Amino acid sequence: MNEMKLGAAVDYPDRPLDRLSTAFRIFTVIPIAIVLGAVSGGTWQWSYPNGTTAVAAGAGGLLFFGPLLMILFRQKYPRWWFDWNLELQRFRMCIVPVSFHPLR
């Protein structure tokens, strides 16, 4: 039986790490999180005690209908929308881990 060794390399920053920049990271993330939340979409629903319900949708959720109609009428997924979603996911994966990692 072959033994496989698993290894990981971690790239540490060249600068010294300090707790002050880690503490203020949330303030640098707020504007980026607002933009990311506005373009990535999502829906929120809440109810009031009097029985009424409110729903809010982000822009990404509202932008769902354009590609849906293009798929229905043209029978193909638009390339520009695929590229947009790909880059949006890359952006999200760059921001979320960095903003919440305690040692950077």
N, C-alpha and C positions, 0 to 999 in steps of 0.2 A: 504494500500500500504506500502511495506517495504521500509524504507529509508536505503540506502547504503552510508556509509561514505568512502571517498577516502583519503588515507594518503600516505605520502612518507617520507622515512628516507634517509638522506644524510650523508654519511660517509666522514667526513673531515679529512685531514691528521693530524698526530700527531705533525708534525713539523710546525714551523711558515712559512707562505707564504710570499715570497718577489717578488718584481717586476724584480729584476735582473735575477733570474733564468727563469722567464717568458720571458724576453726579449731575452735570449740566447737559448731558446728552439728550435728555427728554426735551429740552428747549430747542435743540437743533432738529429733532425729529418731528416736532409738531407741524411745521409748514409742509414738510415732505409727506407726512401722513394725511394731511388735508387734501393735497393734490392727488395722492394715490387713492384715497377714498372716493374722491369725486369722479375719477376716470375709471376705476375698477368696478364700481357699481355695488349693488347690494340692496336689500330691502329691509325695512324695519317696520314693525307693527306693534302698536300698544293700544290698550283699552282704558277707558275712563270709567269711574264708578257709576256714572249715569247710563252706561250701556253703549256709548258711542265708541267707535274704533277709528283710529287714524293709521294711515300707511304712508311711508315715505320711501322713495326709490332713488338710488344714486344714478348718475349719468350712464354708467356702464350697463346698468340694468335696462335703462331706457333705450340705449343704443343697440339692444338686442334685436329689435324689430326690423331694422334696415337689412342686416344680413339674412334674417329669416325670410323676408320677402324676396331677396335676391336668390336664395336657394329655391324657394317655391317657383319663381317664374323663370329663372335662368338655368336651374338644375345644377348649379355648381357654387361652391363656396368661394367667395371673393378672396383673391390672393392678398390684397391690401389689408383685409380684416384679419387674416391669419397672421401676417407680419406684425400687425398692431398688437394682437393678443400675445404673440411670442415675446415681443419686446417688453410688454407690460409685465408678463410673468418674470422675465429676467430682472426688470427693475425692482419688482416686489421682492424677489429673492436676494437682491443686493441690500435692500433697505431693512427688511425685517430682522435678519440675523444680526446685522451690525448694530442696529439700534437697541436691541435688547440683550446683547452679550455683555456681561458685567466687567470683563477684563480688558476691553479695548479702549 
